[in-house]
Amino acid sequence: MDTDGGAGWMSTIKRYLPLAIIAAGLLLAYSLGLHGYLSLESFLASRDLLGRFVSENTAVASVGYVVGYAVLVAFAFPAAAIFTVASGFLFGWFLGGILTIIGATIGATLIFVAARYAFGDLLRKRAGGAIARFADGFRDDAFAYLLVLRLTPVMPFVAVNVAPAFFDVPLRTYVMATLIGIIPGSMVYAFLGSGINQALVNVGEGDVELADLLTTEMTIALLGLAAFAILGLVLKKTYFRGRRPVAAETKPRGG
């Protein structure tokens, strides 16, 4: 019996199993049409039922929201923004934002660990082009670089979740930079949800018009979104402009 071959297959299966589970879960979710239920329209249609459940079972609903958000992020399911807005609508902007930060950090950490376990060594050896730029930044100061990437809302969230897995970014550094870096965006979107809720409360049973959305909460939320976008552009033009890709470095190694 070829025990070495069997051990090799088992090692390969164990290595790629987490990512296989993520891919299978994502395919299953789409095949079941779950993306149709995780939409703004579906949420607004069931907001009264959800609101009553949250008010009567706040602790259970909070735990369920964190778990659900973590699963969404870990499986790279494109509904996190809707969930974040819903958190402010259902829990209020502060608690909703806190729950979002916890859930998003857990989910991002799960996909980071899975990607690093499966592909980290291979991609570190073959890094080039855009990946080399990431390598340069993470090598200089992994915490600061990842923190800026989190604060820059011009890159896909899932890309920032996975990119550090290609390099030797410590798990603790990843978790702390993610936790801190997603605070502004999470709070802004939760506040937006809180503003929508207040607007609907003000309207009551009538039809919603544009003027009804111009509440103080909505105005602050929109200003927050604008400030967040400007922050991303400023960081992109300042912090990243001076960074050179690894391929461009000509400094000799050693002696």
Secondary structure, DSSP 8 states (H G I E B T S, - for coil): --HHHHHHHHHHHHHHHHHHHHHHHHHHHHHTTHHHHSSHHHHHHTHHHHHHHHHH-HHHHHHHHHHHHHHHHHTT-TTHHHHHHHHHHHH-HHHHHHHHHHHHHHHHHHHHHHHHHHHHHHHHHT--THHHHHHHHHHHHHHHHHHHHHH-TTS-HHHHHHGGGGTT--HHHHHHHHHHHTHHHHHHHHHHHHHHHHHHHHHTTS---GGGG--HHHHHHHHHHHHHHHHHHHHHHHTTTT---GGG----S--
